[in-house]
C-alpha cells in the first residue's frame, strides 16, 4: 500500500545513493537523457561501417548522429559524478566497483569519439584502438557495475554478507589488471597496429616499438583471471559461513529492505508495507539516524 503523492520508488537507484548518503543529482535530466539516448541508438549503427563505401552523405549523417548521442551520455555521467559532491561516501566493496565504473565507462565513451568521425576512423579503423575503446565500455564498464550489484544484493538474496576484506582483494587487483589489459591497446592502435596481422606484427615496420605491450597485456590478463578467485571463494564461503545479514544491512531507504533477508513467503514481505515518503530521505533533520526508510513514518 502506498499513500497518495508518493511517486516512483525505484530500487534501481539505491546502490549509489546508499553509499554516498545523499540523493541522485539531476534525476529528471538523467531520465530524459537515457530516453533520448535509447532513441538515438537506433540511428548510429553505421558508424561501424565508414570504410564500406556507403558514400559521403550517409557517412556525414551517421557521423552527426554519433556526435549527438554523445551528449546524453555525458549528461548521464555528469549526473553521477556531481552526485558524489558533498556526500559522505562509504568506500566498501559495492561502492568501489560502482565508483570505478564511472571513469572506466567515461574512458570507453571518450575514446569512441574519434571512431565516430569518418576522417579519423580511416586511420583508426580495425586497429587495437577499436578493441581498447569497445572493451573499456563492455569490460570494466559493464562488469564492474555487475559486480557492484552482486555485492549489494547478495545479503538480501541469501541472508548472509560477503566478506569485506576478500571483496577488496577482488576489487583492487581487478581494477589494476583491467586497465593493464586495455590501456596499452590505445598505444598500439594509435601506432597503426591492426587487429589482424599475419605474424602478430613482427614483420610490420609500423608495429615496431609497441609490440612489447603484448607481453604486458598478457600478464595483466592472467592477473585479472587470478583476481576472480577471491570473488569465487568469497561467494562459496559466505553462502555457508558468512555473517548473517539483517533486513537492512546497508542502512538503505527503499522498501525492498523491509523484507526479510532472504525474502520468504508469497510476495517476499512478511508484513504489509506502507510507503510514507520518497526514496531519498538521507540526513533528515531531527531523525535518529542519517537515513529514513520509506516504510517508516
C-alpha positions in Angstrom: 0.0 0.0 0.0 1.3 3.5 -0.8 0.0 6.8 0.4 -1.2 9.3 -2.2 1.5 11.6 -3.5 4.3 9.1 -3.3 5.9 8.6 -6.8 8.5 6.3 -8.2 10.4 4.4 -5.5 12.6 2.6 -8.0 15.1 0.4 -6.2 17.5 0.6 -9.2 18.6 4.0 -7.8 19.5 2.6 -4.5 23.2 1.4 -4.6 25.0 4.7 -5.2 22.6 6.7 -3.0 23.1 4.4 -0.1 26.9 4.6 -0.1 27.2 8.4 -0.7 24.3 9.1 1.8 22.6 11.7 -0.4 20.2 11.8 -3.3 21.0 11.4 -7.0 21.7 14.8 -8.6 19.6 15.7 -11.7 17.2 12.8 -11.7 14.9 14.3 -14.3 17.7 15.2 -16.6 19.1 11.7 -16.2 15.8 10.1 -17.2 15.4 12.4 -20.2 19.0 11.8 -21.3 18.6 8.0 -21.1 15.3 8.1 -23.0 16.9 10.2 -25.7 20.0 8.0 -25.8 17.8 5.0 -26.3 16.0 6.6 -29.2 19.2 7.8 -30.9 20.9 4.4 -30.5 18.7 3.2 -33.4 20.3 5.6 -35.9 24.0 5.4 -35.2 24.8 1.8 -36.3 26.6 2.7 -39.5 29.4 4.4 -37.6 30.9 0.9 -37.7 30.9 1.0 -41.5 32.6 4.2 -42.6 35.0 2.3 -44.8 32.4 0.2 -46.6 31.9 2.8 -49.4 28.5 4.0 -48.2 29.1 7.5 -49.6 29.8 10.9 -48.1 26.1 11.8 -47.5 25.5 8.7 -45.4 28.8 9.0 -43.6 28.0 12.6 -42.7 24.6 11.6 -41.4 25.8 8.8 -39.1 28.8 10.9 -38.0 26.4 13.6 -36.9 24.1 11.2 -35.0 27.1 9.6 -33.3 28.2 13.0 -32.1 24.7 13.8 -30.9 24.4 10.6 -28.9 27.5 11.5 -27.0 25.6 14.4 -25.4 23.1 12.4 -23.4 25.9 10.0 -22.4 27.8 12.9 -21.0 24.7 14.1 -19.1 24.3 10.7 -17.5 28.0 10.5 -16.3 27.9 14.1 -15.2 24.8 13.4 -13.0 26.6 10.5 -11.4 29.8 12.4 -10.8 28.1 15.5 -9.4 26.0 13.3 -7.1 29.2 12.4 -5.3 29.9 16.0 -4.4 29.4 16.7 -0.7 28.4 13.1 0.0 29.6 11.1 3.0 30.9 8.2 0.8 31.2 4.7 2.2 34.2 3.1 0.5 33.0 -0.5 0.8 33.2 -3.1 -1.9 29.9 -2.4 -3.7 30.7 1.3 -3.8 34.3 0.8 -5.0 33.0 -1.2 -8.0 30.3 1.4 -8.6 32.8 4.3 -8.5 35.3 2.5 -10.8 32.5 2.0 -13.3 32.3 5.8 -13.8 35.9 6.6 -15.1 36.1 3.3 -16.9 32.9 3.9 -18.8 34.0 7.5 -19.4 37.2 6.4 -20.9 35.3 4.0 -23.2 33.0 6.7 -24.3 35.6 9.4 -24.9 37.8 7.2 -26.9 34.9 6.3 -29.1 34.5 9.9 -30.3 37.5 9.7 -32.8 36.0 6.5 -34.1 32.7 8.3 -34.7 34.3 10.8 -37.1 34.8 9.5 -40.5 38.1 11.2 -41.2 39.9 9.9 -38.1 38.2 6.5 -38.4 40.0 5.9 -41.7 43.3 5.7 -39.7 41.9 4.0 -36.5 39.5 1.6 -38.1 40.3 -2.1 -37.4 43.2 -1.3 -35.1 43.8 -2.2 -31.5 42.4 1.3 -30.6 39.0 -0.1 -31.5 39.4 -3.1 -29.2 40.5 -0.8 -26.4 37.6 1.5 -26.8 35.0 -1.2 -27.0 36.3 -3.2 -24.1 36.5 -0.2 -21.8 32.8 0.0 -22.2 31.8 -3.6 -22.0 34.5 -5.0 -19.7 35.3 -2.6 -16.8 32.2 -0.5 -17.5 29.6 -3.3 -17.6 31.3 -5.9 -15.5 32.3 -3.6 -12.6 28.7 -2.4 -12.4 27.6 -6.0 -12.4 30.0 -6.9 -9.5 28.7 -3.8 -7.6 25.2 -5.2 -7.9 26.2 -8.7 -6.8 27.9 -7.4 -3.7 25.0 -5.1 -2.9 22.2 -7.6 -3.4 23.9 -10.7 -2.0 22.8 -10.1 1.6 19.2 -9.6 0.6 19.2 -12.7 -1.7 21.0 -15.1 0.6 20.7 -13.6 4.1 24.4 -13.6 4.5 27.1 -10.9 3.9 30.1 -11.3 1.7 33.4 -10.9 3.4 34.5 -7.2 3.0 38.3 -8.0 3.1 38.0 -10.6 0.3 35.8 -8.2 -1.6 38.5 -5.5 -1.6 41.1 -8.2 -2.5 38.9 -8.9 -5.5 38.4 -5.2 -6.5 41.9 -3.7 -6.4 43.7 -6.3 -8.5 40.8 -6.5 -10.9 40.9 -2.7 -11.3 44.6 -2.6 -12.0 44.7 -5.6 -14.2 41.7 -4.4 -16.3 43.5 -1.2 -17.1 46.7 -3.1 -17.7 45.0 -5.2 -20.4 43.1 -2.5 -22.4 45.0 0.8 -21.9 48.1 -0.3 -23.9 45.7 -1.1 -26.8 45.3 2.6 -27.4 49.0 3.0 -27.7 49.2 0.2 -30.2 46.2 1.4 -32.1 47.5 4.9 -32.5 50.7 3.4 -33.9 48.5 1.7 -36.5 48.7 -1.9 -35.3 45.8 -3.7 -36.9 43.7 -6.3 -35.2 44.7 -8.9 -37.7 48.4 -9.2 -38.8 49.7 -12.5 -40.1 52.6 -12.8 -37.7 51.2 -10.6 -35.0 53.1 -7.6 -36.3 56.6 -8.9 -36.1 57.4 -8.0 -39.8 55.5 -4.8 -39.9 57.5 -1.6 -39.6 54.7 0.4 -38.1 54.3 -2.1 -35.3 57.9 -2.0 -34.1 58.3 -0.3 -30.8 54.8 -1.1 -29.5 54.6 -4.9 -29.7 56.3 -5.3 -26.3 53.0 -4.2 -24.8 51.6 -7.6 -25.8 53.5 -9.3 -23.0 52.4 -6.7 -20.5 48.7 -7.2 -21.6 49.0 -10.9 -21.4 50.4 -10.8 -17.9 47.6 -8.4 -16.9 45.1 -10.8 -18.4 46.4 -13.7 -16.3 46.3 -11.4 -13.2 42.7 -10.5 -13.9 41.8 -14.1 -14.0 43.6 -14.8 -10.7 41.8 -11.8 -9.2 38.5 -13.5 -9.6 39.5 -16.3 -7.3 38.8 -14.3 -4.1 35.4 -13.5 -5.5 34.6 -17.2 -6.2 35.9 -18.3 -2.8 34.0 -15.4 -1.1 30.7 -16.4 -2.7 31.1 -20.1 -1.7 32.3 -19.4 1.9 29.8 -16.7 2.5 26.9 -18.9 1.4 27.7 -21.3 4.2 29.5 -19.4 6.9 29.1 -15.7 6.2 27.8 -13.3 8.8 24.1 -13.2 8.8 22.6 -10.1 7.3 19.9 -8.0 8.9 16.9 -6.8 6.9 18.6 -3.5 6.1 22.4 -4.1 6.3 23.3 -1.1 4.2 21.1 1.4 6.0 19.1 2.0 2.8 15.8 3.8 2.4 14.0 1.9 -0.3 11.2 -0.5 0.5 12.8 -3.8 -0.5 14.9 -3.7 2.6 11.8 -4.1 4.7 11.6 -7.7 3.6 13.4 -10.4 5.5 16.9 -11.5 4.4 16.4 -13.7 2.5 12.8 -12.9 1.4 10.3 -15.6 2.4 6.7 -16.3 1.7 4.4 -15.1 -1.0 5.3 -11.6 -2.2 8.6 -11.6 -0.3 7.3 -9.4 2.5 6.2 -10.9 5.8 4.1 -7.9 6.8 2.1 -5.3 4.8 4.2 -2.4 3.6 3.2 1.2 3.8 5.2 3.8 1.8 5.3 7.2 3.6 7.7 9.3 1.6 10.3 9.3 -1.3 13.3 7.1 -1.6 15.8 9.9 -1.0 15.4 10.6 2.7 19.0 11.0 3.9 20.2 13.2 6.8 16.7 14.1 7.7 16.6 16.8 10.4 15.6 15.6 13.9 15.6 12.0 12.9 17.6 9.5 15.0 19.6 8.1 12.0 21.2 9.6 8.9 18.6 7.8 6.8 14.8 7.5 6.9 13.4 4.4 5.2 10.3 4.8 3.0 8.4 2.3 5.2 8.9 4.3 8.5 6.9 7.4 9.4 
